[in-house]
Amino acid sequence: MKVLFGFLAFAFLVLQYQLWLGDDGVRSLKLLELELQEQRAGNEQLQQRNKLVEIEVLDLKNGLEAVEERARSELGMIEKGETFYLLVPAKQ
């Protein structure tokens, strides 16, 4: 009888080890859940960025105002008849 209880106790301890600390145990599950949560957050940020890029592309395709605005801000271009003023901050 003692041998049976000893074997059952040993089997119970082995199963508990596998459950809590094994490769397919609770610890691994928690790590995978954290990784999944981080991946979902990253995907959400990328989806938001993609929406903004899509809106910008549609705006560039449909309107000249967006093209003009980009040319002014990124390339420093001005229209005919406009005067360009460069404001230099005063030295302290």
MMTF fields as JSON, N, C-alpha, C and O atoms, coordinates in Angstrom:
{
  "mmtfVersion": "1.0.0",
  "mmtfProducer": "UNKNOWN",
  "numBonds": 367,
  "numAtoms": 368,
  "numGroups": 92,
  "numChains": 1,
  "numModels": 1,
  "chainsPerModel": [1],
  "groupsPerChain": [92],
  "chainIdList": ["A"],
  "bondAtomList": [4, 2, 8, 6, 12, 10, 16, 14, 20, 18, 24, 22, 28, 26, 32, 30, 36, 34, 40, 38, 44, 42, 48, 46, 52, 50, 56, 54, 60, 58, 64, 62, 68, 66, 72, 70, 76, 74, 80, 78, 84, 82, 88, 86, 92, 90, 96, 94, 100, 98, 104, 102, 108, 106, 112, 110, 116, 114, 120, 118, 124, 122, 128, 126, 132, 130, 136, 134, 140, 138, 144, 142, 148, 146, 152, 150, 156, 154, 160, 158, 164, 162, 168, 166, 172, 170, 176, 174, 180, 178, 184, 182, 188, 186, 192, 190, 196, 194, 200, 198, 204, 202, 208, 206, 212, 210, 216, 214, 220, 218, 224, 222, 228, 226, 232, 230, 236, 234, 240, 238, 244, 242, 248, 246, 252, 250, 256, 254, 260, 258, 264, 262, 268, 266, 272, 270, 276, 274, 280, 278, 284, 282, 288, 286, 292, 290, 296, 294, 300, 298, 304, 302, 308, 306, 312, 310, 316, 314, 320, 318, 324, 322, 328, 326, 332, 330, 336, 334, 340, 338, 344, 342, 348, 346, 352, 350, 356, 354, 360, 358, 364, 362],
  "bondOrderList": [1, 1, 1, 1, 1, 1, 1, 1, 1, 1, 1, 1, 1, 1, 1, 1, 1, 1, 1, 1, 1, 1, 1, 1, 1, 1, 1, 1, 1, 1, 1, 1, 1, 1, 1, 1, 1, 1, 1, 1, 1, 1, 1, 1, 1, 1, 1, 1, 1, 1, 1, 1, 1, 1, 1, 1, 1, 1, 1, 1, 1, 1, 1, 1, 1, 1, 1, 1, 1, 1, 1, 1, 1, 1, 1, 1, 1, 1, 1, 1, 1, 1, 1, 1, 1, 1, 1, 1, 1, 1, 1],
  "groupList": [{"groupName": "MET", "atomNameList": ["N", "CA", "C", "O"], "elementList": ["N", "C", "C", "O"], "formalChargeList": [0, 0, 0, 0], "bondAtomList": [1, 0, 2, 1, 3, 2], "bondOrderList": [1, 1, 2], "singleLetterCode": "M", "chemCompType": "L-PEPTIDE LINKING"}, {"groupName": "LYS", "atomNameList": ["N", "CA", "C", "O"], "elementList": ["N", "C", "C", "O"], "formalChargeList": [0, 0, 0, 0], "bondAtomList": [1, 0, 2, 1, 3, 2], "bondOrderList": [1, 1, 2], "singleLetterCode": "K", "chemCompType": "L-PEPTIDE LINKING"}, {"groupName": "VAL", "atomNameList": ["N", "CA", "C", "O"], "elementList": ["N", "C", "C", "O"], "formalChargeList": [0, 0, 0, 0], "bondAtomList": [1, 0, 2, 1, 3, 2], "bondOrderList": [1, 1, 2], "singleLetterCode": "V", "chemCompType": "L-PEPTIDE LINKING"}, {"groupName": "LEU", "atomNameList": ["N", "CA", "C", "O"], "elementList": ["N", "C", "C", "O"], "formalChargeList": [0, 0, 0, 0], "bondAtomList": [1, 0, 2, 1, 3, 2], "bondOrderList": [1, 1, 2], "singleLetterCode": "L", "chemCompType": "L-PEPTIDE LINKING"}, {"groupName": "PHE", "atomNameList": ["N", "CA", "C", "O"], "elementList": ["N", "C", "C", "O"], "formalChargeList": [0, 0, 0, 0], "bondAtomList": [1, 0, 2, 1, 3, 2], "bondOrderList": [1, 1, 2], "singleLetterCode": "F", "chemCompType": "L-PEPTIDE LINKING"}, {"groupName": "GLY", "atomNameList": ["N", "CA", "C", "O"], "elementList": ["N", "C", "C", "O"], "formalChargeList": [0, 0, 0, 0], "bondAtomList": [1, 0, 2, 1, 3, 2], "bondOrderList": [1, 1, 2], "singleLetterCode": "G", "chemCompType": "PEPTIDE LINKING"}, {"groupName": "ALA", "atomNameList": ["N", "CA", "C", "O"], "elementList": ["N", "C", "C", "O"], "formalChargeList": [0, 0, 0, 0], "bondAtomList": [1, 0, 2, 1, 3, 2], "bondOrderList": [1, 1, 2], "singleLetterCode": "A", "chemCompType": "L-PEPTIDE LINKING"}, {"groupName": "GLN", "atomNameList": ["N", "CA", "C", "O"], "elementList": ["N", "C", "C", "O"], "formalChargeList": [0, 0, 0, 0], "bondAtomList": [1, 0, 2, 1, 3, 2], "bondOrderList": [1, 1, 2], "singleLetterCode": "Q", "chemCompType": "L-PEPTIDE LINKING"}, {"groupName": "TYR", "atomNameList": ["N", "CA", "C", "O"], "elementList": ["N", "C", "C", "O"], "formalChargeList": [0, 0, 0, 0], "bondAtomList": [1, 0, 2, 1, 3, 2], "bondOrderList": [1, 1, 2], "singleLetterCode": "Y", "chemCompType": "L-PEPTIDE LINKING"}, {"groupName": "TRP", "atomNameList": ["N", "CA", "C", "O"], "elementList": ["N", "C", "C", "O"], "formalChargeList": [0, 0, 0, 0], "bondAtomList": [1, 0, 2, 1, 3, 2], "bondOrderList": [1, 1, 2], "singleLetterCode": "W", "chemCompType": "L-PEPTIDE LINKING"}, {"groupName": "ASP", "atomNameList": ["N", "CA", "C", "O"], "elementList": ["N", "C", "C", "O"], "formalChargeList": [0, 0, 0, 0], "bondAtomList": [1, 0, 2, 1, 3, 2], "bondOrderList": [1, 1, 2], "singleLetterCode": "D", "chemCompType": "L-PEPTIDE LINKING"}, {"groupName": "ARG", "atomNameList": ["N", "CA", "C", "O"], "elementList": ["N", "C", "C", "O"], "formalChargeList": [0, 0, 0, 0], "bondAtomList": [1, 0, 2, 1, 3, 2], "bondOrderList": [1, 1, 2], "singleLetterCode": "R", "chemCompType": "L-PEPTIDE LINKING"}, {"groupName": "SER", "atomNameList": ["N", "CA", "C", "O"], "elementList": ["N", "C", "C", "O"], "formalChargeList": [0, 0, 0, 0], "bondAtomList": [1, 0, 2, 1, 3, 2], "bondOrderList": [1, 1, 2], "singleLetterCode": "S", "chemCompType": "L-PEPTIDE LINKING"}, {"groupName": "GLU", "atomNameList": ["N", "CA", "C", "O"], "elementList": ["N", "C", "C", "O"], "formalChargeList": [0, 0, 0, 0], "bondAtomList": [1, 0, 2, 1, 3, 2], "bondOrderList": [1, 1, 2], "singleLetterCode": "E", "chemCompType": "L-PEPTIDE LINKING"}, {"groupName": "ASN", "atomNameList": ["N", "CA", "C", "O"], "elementList": ["N", "C", "C", "O"], "formalChargeList": [0, 0, 0, 0], "bondAtomList": [1, 0, 2, 1, 3, 2], "bondOrderList": [1, 1, 2], "singleLetterCode": "N", "chemCompType": "L-PEPTIDE LINKING"}, {"groupName": "ILE", "atomNameList": ["N", "CA", "C", "O"], "elementList": ["N", "C", "C", "O"], "formalChargeList": [0, 0, 0, 0], "bondAtomList": [1, 0, 2, 1, 3, 2], "bondOrderList": [1, 1, 2], "singleLetterCode": "I", "chemCompType": "L-PEPTIDE LINKING"}, {"groupName": "THR", "atomNameList": ["N", "CA", "C", "O"], "elementList": ["N", "C", "C", "O"], "formalChargeList": [0, 0, 0, 0], "bondAtomList": [1, 0, 2, 1, 3, 2], "bondOrderList": [1, 1, 2], "singleLetterCode": "T", "chemCompType": "L-PEPTIDE LINKING"}, {"groupName": "PRO", "atomNameList": ["N", "CA", "C", "O"], "elementList": ["N", "C", "C", "O"], "formalChargeList": [0, 0, 0, 0], "bondAtomList": [1, 0, 2, 1, 3, 2], "bondOrderList": [1, 1, 2], "singleLetterCode": "P", "chemCompType": "L-PEPTIDE LINKING"}],
  "groupTypeList": [0, 1, 2, 3, 4, 5, 4, 3, 6, 4, 6, 4, 3, 2, 3, 7, 8, 7, 3, 9, 3, 5, 10, 10, 5, 2, 11, 12, 3, 1, 3, 3, 13, 3, 13, 3, 7, 13, 7, 11, 6, 5, 14, 13, 7, 3, 7, 7, 11, 14, 1, 3, 2, 13, 15, 13, 2, 3, 10, 3, 1, 14, 5, 3, 13, 6, 2, 13, 13, 11, 6, 11, 12, 13, 3, 5, 0, 15, 13, 1, 5, 13, 16, 4, 8, 3, 3, 2, 17, 6, 1, 7],
  "groupIdList": [1, 2, 3, 4, 5, 6, 7, 8, 9, 10, 11, 12, 13, 14, 15, 16, 17, 18, 19, 20, 21, 22, 23, 24, 25, 26, 27, 28, 29, 30, 31, 32, 33, 34, 35, 36, 37, 38, 39, 40, 41, 42, 43, 44, 45, 46, 47, 48, 49, 50, 51, 52, 53, 54, 55, 56, 57, 58, 59, 60, 61, 62, 63, 64, 65, 66, 67, 68, 69, 70, 71, 72, 73, 74, 75, 76, 77, 78, 79, 80, 81, 82, 83, 84, 85, 86, 87, 88, 89, 90, 91, 92],
  "secStructList": [7, 2, 2, 2, 2, 2, 2, 2, 2, 2, 2, 2, 2, 2, 2, 2, 2, 2, 2, 2, 2, 1, 6, 6, 1, 2, 2, 2, 2, 2, 2, 2, 2, 2, 2, 2, 2, 2, 2, 2, 2, 2, 2, 2, 2, 2, 2, 2, 2, 2, 2, 2, 2, 2, 2, 2, 2, 2, 2, 2, 2, 2, 7, 2, 2, 2, 2, 2, 2, 2, 2, 2, 2, 2, 2, 7, 7, 7, 7, 6, 6, 7, 7, 7, 7, 7, 7, 7, 7, 7, 7, 7],
  "xCoordList": [0.806, 0.0, 0.872, 0.556, 1.976, 2.865, 3.499, 3.725, 3.782, 4.378, 3.393, 3.786, 2.12, 1.077, 0.937, 0.868, 0.894, 0.8, 2.059, 1.977, 3.19, 4.442, 4.449, 4.855, 3.996, 3.92, 2.919, 3.198, 1.759, 0.752, 1.257, 0.987, 1.98, 2.542, 3.595, 3.647, 4.429, 5.447, 4.788, 5.198, 3.771, 3.057, 2.387, 2.388, 1.82, 1.178, 2.201, 1.924, 3.364, 4.398, 4.912, 5.152, 5.078, 5.532, 4.493, 4.843, 3.23, 2.168, 2.068, 1.835, 2.237, 2.212, 3.378, 3.209, 4.541, 5.703, 5.431, 5.7, 4.9, 4.602, 3.539, 3.605, 2.564, 1.49, 2.013, 1.674, 2.822, 3.232, 4.527, 4.663, 5.471, 6.792, 7.2, 8.246, 6.423, 6.787, 6.657, 6.198, 7.068, 7.042, 5.628, 5.429, 4.666, 3.276, 2.45, 1.25, 3.068, 2.387, 1.805, 1.736, 1.391, 0.737, 1.686, 1.275, 2.96, 3.936, 4.078, 4.107, 4.166, 4.282, 3.029, 3.103, 1.885, 0.619, 0.587, 0.174, 1.014, 1.033, 1.986, 1.669, 3.151, 4.108, 3.531, 3.709, 2.844, 2.221, 1.097, 0.922, 0.336, -0.736, -0.164, -0.728, 0.942, 1.591, 2.104, 1.956, 2.702, 3.212, 2.064, 2.192, 0.952, -0.22, -0.776, -1.163, -0.817, -1.307, -0.413, -0.921, 0.9, 1.826, 1.655, 1.694, 1.469, 1.298, 0.008, -0.021, -1.059, -2.334, -2.206, -2.762, -1.483, -1.281, -0.483, -0.802, 0.549, 1.332, 0.491, 0.609, -0.351, -1.222, -2.2, -2.482, -2.716, -3.656, -2.971, -3.554, -1.741, -1.003, -0.755, -0.877, -0.41, -0.174, -1.455, -1.414, -2.583, -3.855, -4.202, -4.69, -3.959, -4.214, -3.309, -3.753, -2.048, -1.12, -1.549, -1.485, -1.983, -2.438, -3.654, -3.772, -4.557, -5.731, -5.299, -5.823, -4.337, -3.854, -3.175, -3.358, -2.394, -1.715, -2.742, -2.603, -3.763, -4.81, -5.544, -5.835, -5.841, -6.501, -5.596, -6.059, -4.326, -3.379, -3.254, -3.183, -3.228, -3.139, -4.372, -4.264, -5.546, -6.779, -6.796, -7.232, -6.318, -6.272, -5.31, -5.603, -4.17, -3.205, -3.73, -3.431, -4.501, -5.053, -6.165, -6.298, -6.96, -8.158, -7.992, -8.691, -7.103, -7.031, -5.631, -4.644, -5.562, -4.275, -3.834, -2.658, -4.778, -4.439, -3.436, -2.515, -3.611, -2.683, -1.303, -0.289, -1.262, 0.02, 0.709, 1.912, -0.062, 0.497, 1.009, 2.08, 0.245, 0.65, 1.947, 2.83, 2.064, 3.295, 4.472, 5.573, 4.252, 5.336, 5.822, 7.018, 4.893, 5.272, 6.037, 7.087, 5.513, 6.112, 7.393, 8.349, 7.429, 8.589, 9.658, 10.848, 9.238, 10.196, 10.465, 11.366, 9.689, 9.896, 9.504, 10.042, 8.581, 8.184, 7.177, 6.43, 7.17, 6.207, 5.566, 6.117, 4.381, 3.672, 4.167, 4.812, 3.86, 4.199, 3.432, 2.258, 4.113, 3.48, 3.577, 3.236, 4.024, 4.177, 5.58, 6.516, 5.72, 7.014, 7.379, 6.584, 8.574, 9.041, 9.774, 10.688, 9.366, 10.023, 10.579, 9.88, 11.836, 12.462, 12.672, 13.396, 12.033, 12.161, 13.253, 13.176, 14.271, 15.408, 15.256, 15.073, 15.326, 15.181, 16.358, 17.493, 16.065, 17.119, 18.061, 17.658, 19.338, 20.329, 20.096, 19.732, 20.314, 20.061, 21.307, 21.272],
  "yCoordList": [-1.178, 0.0, 1.273, 2.256, 1.227, 2.376, 2.647, 3.801, 1.595, 1.743, 2.439, 3.292, 2.078, 2.697, 4.179, 5.014, 4.512, 5.916, 6.69, 7.85, 6.062, 6.696, 6.974, 8.049, 5.993, 6.188, 7.28, 8.112, 7.284, 8.32, 9.707, 10.678, 9.818, 11.107, 11.57, 12.748, 10.645, 10.991, 11.448, 12.455, 10.715, 11.087, 12.451, 13.261, 12.704, 13.997, 15.131, 16.178, 14.935, 15.97, 16.214, 17.359, 15.166, 15.311, 16.08, 16.969, 15.744, 16.443, 17.91, 18.78, 18.19, 19.569, 20.367, 21.52, 19.758, 20.427, 20.76, 21.873, 19.796, 20.031, 21.1, 21.902, 21.121, 22.116, 23.531, 24.442, 23.728, 25.081, 25.534, 26.712, 24.632, 25.034, 24.414, 24.777, 23.503, 22.821, 23.709, 24.848, 23.169, 23.926, 24.305, 25.354, 23.482, 23.758, 24.098, 23.824, 24.682, 24.947, 26.348, 27.084, 26.681, 27.965, 29.127, 30.151, 28.976, 30.049, 30.371, 31.54, 29.348, 29.564, 30.211, 31.064, 29.805, 30.398, 31.885, 32.68, 32.275, 33.696, 34.487, 35.603, 33.914, 34.599, 34.785, 35.835, 33.767, 33.881, 34.907, 35.634, 34.97, 35.967, 37.379, 38.27, 37.597, 38.913, 39.268, 40.402, 38.295, 38.521, 38.838, 39.706, 38.133, 38.381, 39.781, 40.468, 40.198, 41.532, 42.611, 43.601, 42.434, 43.395, 43.435, 44.508, 42.283, 42.224, 42.911, 43.617, 42.707, 43.37, 44.886, 45.621, 45.356, 46.797, 47.347, 48.41, 46.622, 47.048, 47.059, 47.97, 46.056, 46.005, 47.175, 47.738, 47.537, 48.655, 49.966, 50.784, 50.156, 51.361, 51.39, 52.438, 50.244, 50.191, 50.431, 51.053, 49.949, 50.193, 51.675, 52.211, 52.341, 53.778, 54.537, 55.461, 54.145, 54.788, 54.561, 55.475, 53.358, 53.056, 53.893, 54.33, 54.116, 54.958, 56.384, 57.003, 56.902, 58.258, 58.357, 59.336, 57.346, 57.341, 57.233, 57.887, 56.418, 56.28, 57.601, 57.972, 58.303, 59.604, 60.584, 61.345, 60.568, 61.472, 61.165, 62.082, 59.886, 59.501, 59.956, 60.489, 59.747, 60.192, 61.708, 62.226, 62.409, 63.863, 64.319, 65.267, 63.653, 64.02, 63.701, 64.422, 62.639, 62.281, 63.229, 63.534, 63.695, 64.454, 65.963, 66.673, 66.466, 67.912, 68.458, 67.839, 69.617, 70.263, 71.012, 71.343, 71.274, 72.015, 71.242, 71.831, 69.928, 69.122, 69.101, 69.157, 69.019, 69.032, 70.369, 70.425, 71.44, 72.782, 72.939, 73.503, 72.444, 72.548, 71.783, 72.269, 70.597, 69.816, 70.502, 70.515, 71.068, 71.76, 72.951, 73.235, 73.637, 74.797, 74.356, 74.914, 73.359, 73.004, 72.19, 72.411, 71.256, 70.374, 70.891, 70.651, 71.592, 72.031, 73.531, 74.016, 74.269, 75.706, 76.48, 77.559, 75.952, 76.618, 77.731, 77.672, 78.742, 79.834, 80.038, 79.65, 80.659, 80.94, 82.229, 83.041, 82.415, 83.676, 84.799, 84.656, 85.911, 87.074, 87.09, 88.102, 86.02, 86.001, 86.462, 86.314, 87.017, 87.426, 86.517, 86.307, 85.99, 85.075, 85.859, 86.632, 85.653, 86.284, 85.191, 84.233, 85.334, 84.395, 85.116, 86.11, 84.613, 85.203, 84.465, 83.258, 85.225, 84.665, 85.05, 86.227, 84.079, 84.411, 85.258, 85.071, 86.188, 87.067, 86.272, 85.325, 86.679, 86.007, 86.429, 87.57, 85.483, 85.773, 86.227, 86.51],
  "zCoordList": [0.0, 0.0, 0.0, -0.67, 0.77, 0.827, -0.532, -0.897, -1.271, -2.595, -3.529, -4.325, -3.434, -4.266, -3.929, -4.832, -2.645, -2.244, -2.644, -3.048, -2.532, -2.943, -4.437, -4.879, -5.209, -6.662, -7.028, -7.891, -6.379, -6.641, -6.253, -6.961, -5.15, -4.724, -5.723, -6.079, -6.171, -7.158, -8.466, -9.043, -8.935, -10.164, -9.997, -10.925, -8.827, -8.564, -8.633, -9.219, -8.05, -8.072, -9.494, -9.876, -10.261, -11.643, -12.455, -13.232, -12.278, -13.007, -12.576, -13.416, -11.312, -10.834, -11.425, -11.819, -11.483, -12.08, -13.541, -13.994, -14.267, -15.678, -15.841, -16.773, -14.949, -15.042, -14.808, -15.563, -13.79, -13.409, -14.078, -14.405, -14.286, -14.752, -16.081, -16.618, -16.625, -17.852, -19.082, -18.998, -20.222, -21.478, -21.906, -22.517, -21.599, -21.975, -20.745, -20.709, -19.752, -18.49, -18.414, -19.399, -17.204, -16.925, -17.189, -17.735, -16.802, -17.02, -18.501, -18.885, -19.322, -20.763, -21.323, -22.207, -20.812, -21.25, -20.936, -21.78, -19.746, -19.364, -20.255, -20.665, -20.556, -21.43, -22.833, -23.45, -23.327, -24.649, -24.65, -25.628, -23.565, -23.471, -23.473, -24.107, -22.775, -22.776, -24.169, -24.626, -24.831, -26.184, -27.148, -28.012, -26.993, -27.831, -27.588, -28.533, -26.341, -26.001, -26.617, -27.145, -26.558, -27.162, -28.675, -29.278, -29.283, -30.732, -31.155, -32.163, -30.388, -30.701, -30.58, -31.396, -29.573, -29.412, -30.593, -31.126, -30.994, -32.153, -33.424, -34.243, -33.586, -34.763, -34.783, -35.84, -33.611, -33.537, -33.941, -34.654, -33.484, -33.872, -35.371, -36.004, -35.938, -37.38, -38.174, -39.235, -37.677, -38.353, -38.329, -39.325, -37.21, -37.125, -38.091, -38.772, -38.144, -39.076, -40.517, -41.339, -40.824, -42.179, -42.565, -43.709, -41.613, -41.897, -42.225, -43.151, -41.458, -41.714, -43.07, -43.793, -43.412, -44.716, -45.837, -46.871, -45.642, -46.659, -46.877, -48.014, -45.796, -45.903, -46.636, -47.486, -46.313, -46.972, -48.461, -49.279, -48.814, -50.223, -50.981, -52.085, -50.395, -51.056, -51.222, -52.25, -50.201, -50.266, -51.36, -52.089, -51.476, -52.507, -53.908, -54.86, -54.037, -55.337, -55.763, -56.948, -54.816, -55.154, -55.113, -55.837, -54.304, -54.153, -54.347, -53.951, -54.956, -55.146, -53.89, -53.737, -53.001, -51.783, -50.935, -50.369, -50.847, -50.052, -50.694, -49.997, -52.013, -52.718, -52.492, -52.237, -52.587, -52.376, -50.95, -50.725, -49.999, -48.601, -48.351, -47.644, -48.926, -48.766, -49.428, -48.879, -50.597, -51.294, -50.477, -50.428, -49.843, -49.021, -47.771, -47.455, -47.067, -45.779, -45.93, -45.187, -46.873, -46.973, -47.937, -47.733, -48.977, -49.981, -49.944, -50.628, -49.149, -49.028, -50.272, -50.522, -51.054, -52.297, -52.011, -51.035, -52.875, -52.775, -54.136, -55.166, -54.121, -55.372, -55.986, -55.322, -57.27, -57.936, -57.266, -56.923, -57.088, -56.487, -54.973, -54.359, -54.351, -52.902, -52.536, -53.322, -51.346, -50.84, -49.677, -48.761, -49.727, -48.7, -47.621, -47.911, -46.38, -45.235, -44.345, -44.015, -43.957, -43.043, -41.732, -41.668, -40.678, -39.356, -38.597, -38.368, -38.216, -37.495, -36.039, -35.731, -35.133, -33.711, -33.24, -33.678, -32.342, -31.816, -30.929, -30.253, -30.947, -30.095, -28.665, -28.378, -27.781, -26.352, -25.647, -24.45]
}
